[in-house]
Structure formats: structure tokens, C-alpha cells
Amino acid sequence: MTTRKGMDLYFFIIILAGIGLRLVMPMRGYNQDVEAYRVVADIVAHGGNVYAETKRYNYGPIWFHILHVLDIFPWHGANKLIELRWKVASFLTMVDAGIFLMLFRLYGTRIAALFFLNPISIIITGYHGQFDNLAVFLGLVSVVIIESKEKSFWVWLGLIVMGLSLSVKHILFLFPIWLAFKENRWSKKISFVAIPYLVFLFGFLLYMPEGGNGILKNVFLYRSGNNAPFWAVFAPGILYKIVPSFVLFIVTLLVLGLFWRHKKTIESLHFYLISLVVFSSAISTQYFSICIPSIATQWNWAYAVYTLAGSAFLLVVGHELHISSLQNLLGWDGSEGDMLLIVFLAFGLFIKSISKQGIDRLIKYIKTTFAWLLEQMQCQIKAPW
């Protein structure tokens, strides 16, 4: 039996390892996102309007204010870009630590460790410097508040926090609708949708009208690409050509929200984050870390393979850690890696979304079909020609 002292030791080791591994990642260098952060921080420093002065910022205003605070925080270094790069990595590491503590509180040490020691999360936070984890953290906080408190005040507070999550990065842009599906009364449905979106929209008012055009083009109309790996692999060619992948993405998430409306709020969030990555119409490298807290809570063999393949992908691909010796050892430069990862993530989601009885029925059906095919093949072999 594990003693309390043993648990405290495991907890301490996990915290130290998770933080330490993230903070060595900046030694590998930086990418274009960090350069964009430097541009944005300089605009804020001279009192400019970010939305009017650069196309390299596609989110709500919270993150560029955080960049400004980090930028003015005392730091010993000669290069302002490198300084900001280390500050961002340190801040995002603390955000990951916050997610770890939340998962520890909700699920225990094992699940929290599966997130905090996951190489995908470590590399995206420490090297890539993307702040999706801050939006996910606020999303977790919001659903914990909503789920644990019945009084209207606490529900509203949770919805406001969800609006702040959208204002950081609009990862949860359809999740308020998922929550509305759970409610029977229309007044609550409207509240669950309206409050987060109003908080999100309110954040842009201070930057209007000067930044209006930039907000429209670079935030609301911004698309990072159209690679849509799930749809490219699984959708029939004719459907993929006729219906835009973004429409397929939105419709699928809405249908899944309706299908899973009876799940607990925190469980719905996990299914949403995984589904968001699986069915997305545009996948960038940092997206692969969005679902890591959620797959930790639903761990299965497919998610384990996703983690292994994703870790290898981030180690060898050119715009990430680009370790050439590992490229040579694996004989792989990361090509088609996004499709490979989405396939395993989709399998993991499929396994978790159907009941044990459903899995048993599916296995029985596959066995029966295989036996029938085998029987037909034998009959054909033995039959006179």
C-alpha cells in the first residue's frame, strides 16, 4: 500500500520533472510564433493598437496584455527577443502546472501525471510557446465552477470565466452551445450561449473603431489552413470536394454536442477538446497539445500510440525540435505526421464514445462477418470450376 509520504514524494517528483523538462526546451531555440510575440509586445509597449498595426495576432486581447506584463518583468539578458522567449516558456509552464493541479484534484496522481509528463505537452509548451493551454485551463476552471455550484451566481461566474477562455483563444467557441443542449429551459439555454460570447465580444470594444478591420480580418475571418487530416483520410472524396471541410467540422461538432448532451459537464469538455482536434478543418502543430489533459482522463491504447507518434513527430519535424540524428534513426522527417496522429486520436475517441456493450457487439459482428467470409472462401475453393 502506498503511504501518504510516498504519494507526496511522487507528487513532488512529477512537479519537478514536468517543470524542468519544459524549461530546458527553450535551449533548442524558437520559432516564428516567438518572433510574432516580440512584434506584439513592442506595439503594446508604445501604446499602439495591436489589431490595427499587425496581421500577426489572431486572438482576443488578453494574451497581448500578458505579453506586455511579461515583457516589462525584470530579466537579466541582452536580447529582448530571447528574454521574452524564456518568460513565455516560464509562464506557460506555470499554466500547465495549474492544469496538473486541477487534474490531480479531480482525478488523482496518475491522470495528472499522464498530462504533465506527456512529451507532446512538454514540447508544445516549452519550445513552441503556444498559449492554447491557458484557454484550456480557464475552460477547466469554468466547468468546475458550473458543475459544482447550483446557485445562479456561480453558474454565471463560470460562464464569464468561459468567456475569458474564448478571449484568450477561441478553442471553446462551440462549447457554450454544447452546454445549452443540456438545458431544458430556453432561458438557461440563452444564458449559457449569450454570456460567454458577450464577454468575448466585449473584449474588442476598446480597440474599435481603429482596429475594427484588423479584428474582422485577422480574428473572425482568419483561417490557419485547410489541411483537414480527418476529412482527407476518412471522408468520401465526393463529399470532401463538394462540402467545405470547415462546414463538415462545425456540423460534426454540433451533432456530437447533441449526441453527448447527457454527459456531465466536465466529461463533455473532455470529449469536446478531443473532438475539436480530430475533426478540425485546419490542423497546426500546437493543436496536438489541446487534447492532452482530456486524453489523460480517458486513457486507452490508441491515445498511448498517439502520444508516442506525436512525440516522435515533434522531435523530428523541421519546424519543431528538428533533431536530425533521430530523423536518420527513424528514417522519417515527420511527413504525413498530422494524418497519422489524427487517425490514432480518432480511434481513441471512437473507443471511448461507445459503451462496453457496444464494443462487445461490434467485436462479435466483426468475428461473425470474418467467419462468414472465411466460410465462403472455403466453399469457393472447394467448388468445382
Secondary structure, 3 states (H helix, E strand, C coil): CCCHHHHHHHHHHHHHHHHHHHHHHHHHCCCHHHHHHHHHHHHHHCCCCHHHHCCCCCCCCHHHHHHHHHHHCCCCCCCHHHHHHHHHHHHHHHHHHHHHHHHHHHHCHHHHHHHHCCHHHHHHHHHHCCCHHHHHHHHHHHHHHHHHCCCHHHHHHHHHHHHHHHHHCHHHCCHHHHHHHHCCCHHHHHHHHHHHHHHHHHCCHHHCCCCHHHHHHHHHCCCCCCCCHHHHHHCCHHHHHHCCHHHHHHHHHHHHHHHCCCCCHHHHHHHHHHHHHHHCCCCCHHHHHCCHHHHHHCCCHHHHHHHHHHHHHHHHCCCCCCCHHHHHHHCCCCCCHHHHHHHHHHHHHHHHHCCHHHHHHHHHHHHHHHHHHHHHHHHHHHCCC
